[in-house]
Amino acid sequence: MVFILGVNFPERNLVKKALQSFFGIGNDTSARLLARYHIHPTCKVGELANKQVLDLTAALSDMKIENDLRRKVLDDIKRLRETGTTRGRRHALGLPVRGQRTRTQIKTAIKLNRVDRRL
């Protein structure tokens, strides 16, 4: 078991997938981190050297991920609601915010929007 940023990962997991398990890190960001520290994309967590684990942990601690990012997203939505913008009103009503069609697919759009708001 290897600890990256306080999270315990099994040694057989890919490093790229382990990085993507953090909220706010997607495919591009994980690939960029792997390239920066010269880690092969198919490398497993158990194959990492101690220095590479420490470098990844230091880089992740500098980034805004997990709870900090969730708090920022929720604060942004709260700010939109308070200012009374159209996006804020649509968030408050549980409607789609980004111009999706609501005439026929309203139930699906509400479910998707609810997932985005309740991170």
C-alpha positions as CSV (number, residue, x, y, z in Angstrom):
1,M,0.0,0.0,0.0
2,V,1.3,3.4,-1.0
3,F,0.1,6.7,0.5
4,I,-0.4,9.6,-1.9
5,L,-1.7,12.8,-0.2
6,G,-2.9,10.7,2.7
7,V,-4.9,8.2,0.6
8,N,-4.0,4.6,0.6
9,F,-3.7,3.0,-2.8
10,P,-3.2,-0.7,-3.6
11,E,0.1,-1.4,-5.3
12,R,-1.5,-2.9,-8.4
13,N,-3.4,0.3,-9.4
14,L,-2.2,2.5,-12.2
15,V,-0.8,5.8,-11.1
16,K,-2.9,7.6,-13.7
17,K,-6.1,6.1,-12.4
18,A,-5.0,6.8,-8.8
19,L,-4.5,10.4,-9.5
20,Q,-7.8,10.7,-11.3
21,S,-9.6,9.4,-8.2
22,F,-9.0,12.8,-6.6
23,F,-11.8,15.3,-7.2
24,G,-10.7,17.9,-9.6
25,I,-8.0,15.9,-11.4
26,G,-9.0,14.5,-14.8
27,N,-7.3,12.8,-17.7
28,D,-5.3,15.9,-18.9
29,T,-4.1,16.9,-15.4
30,S,-3.0,13.4,-14.5
31,A,-1.1,13.0,-17.8
32,R,0.6,16.4,-17.3
33,L,1.7,15.3,-13.7
34,L,3.0,12.0,-15.0
35,A,5.0,13.8,-17.8
36,R,6.4,16.4,-15.4
37,Y,7.8,13.7,-13.1
38,H,8.8,11.3,-15.9
39,I,6.4,8.5,-14.9
40,H,5.3,6.1,-17.6
41,P,1.4,6.1,-18.2
42,T,1.2,2.3,-17.6
43,C,3.3,2.5,-14.4
44,K,1.7,1.0,-11.3
45,V,1.6,2.6,-7.9
46,G,3.8,-0.1,-6.4
47,E,6.6,0.6,-8.9
48,L,7.0,4.2,-7.8
49,A,10.1,5.3,-6.0
50,N,9.9,7.2,-2.7
51,K,11.1,10.4,-4.4
52,Q,8.4,10.2,-7.0
53,V,5.7,9.6,-4.4
54,L,6.9,12.6,-2.4
55,D,7.0,14.8,-5.6
56,L,3.5,13.8,-6.5
57,T,2.3,14.5,-3.0
58,A,4.0,17.9,-3.0
59,A,2.4,18.8,-6.4
60,L,-1.0,17.7,-5.3
61,S,-0.8,19.6,-2.1
62,D,-0.2,22.8,-4.0
63,M,-3.2,22.3,-6.3
64,K,-6.8,23.1,-5.3
65,I,-8.5,19.7,-5.2
66,E,-10.9,17.7,-3.1
67,N,-12.7,19.7,-0.4
68,D,-11.1,23.1,-1.3
69,L,-12.4,22.7,-4.9
70,R,-15.8,21.5,-3.7
71,R,-16.1,24.5,-1.4
72,K,-15.1,26.9,-4.2
73,V,-17.7,25.5,-6.6
74,L,-20.5,25.7,-3.9
75,D,-19.4,29.2,-3.0
76,D,-19.6,30.2,-6.7
77,I,-23.1,28.8,-7.0
78,K,-24.1,30.6,-3.8
79,R,-22.7,33.9,-5.2
80,L,-24.7,33.4,-8.4
81,R,-27.9,32.8,-6.4
82,E,-27.3,35.9,-4.2
83,T,-26.7,38.2,-7.1
84,G,-29.9,37.0,-8.8
85,T,-28.4,36.1,-12.1
86,T,-30.2,33.8,-14.5
87,R,-27.7,31.0,-13.8
88,G,-28.2,31.4,-10.0
89,R,-32.0,31.3,-10.4
90,R,-31.8,28.2,-12.5
91,H,-29.5,26.5,-9.9
92,A,-32.0,27.4,-7.2
93,L,-34.9,25.9,-9.2
94,G,-33.0,22.7,-10.1
95,L,-33.3,23.4,-13.8
96,P,-30.5,23.0,-16.4
97,V,-28.1,25.9,-16.3
98,R,-26.1,25.8,-19.5
99,G,-28.8,26.1,-22.2
100,Q,-29.9,22.4,-22.3
101,R,-33.3,21.7,-23.8
102,T,-36.1,21.5,-21.3
103,R,-39.1,20.9,-23.4
104,T,-38.8,17.1,-23.6
105,Q,-35.8,16.0,-21.5
106,I,-36.6,18.0,-18.3
107,K,-36.4,15.0,-15.9
108,T,-33.0,13.9,-17.1
109,A,-31.7,17.5,-17.1
110,I,-32.9,18.1,-13.5
111,K,-31.2,14.9,-12.4
112,L,-28.0,15.8,-14.1
113,N,-28.1,19.4,-12.7
114,R,-28.8,18.0,-9.2
115,V,-25.7,15.8,-9.4
116,D,-23.6,18.8,-10.4
117,R,-24.8,21.0,-7.6
118,R,-24.5,18.4,-4.8
119,L,-20.9,17.6,-4.9
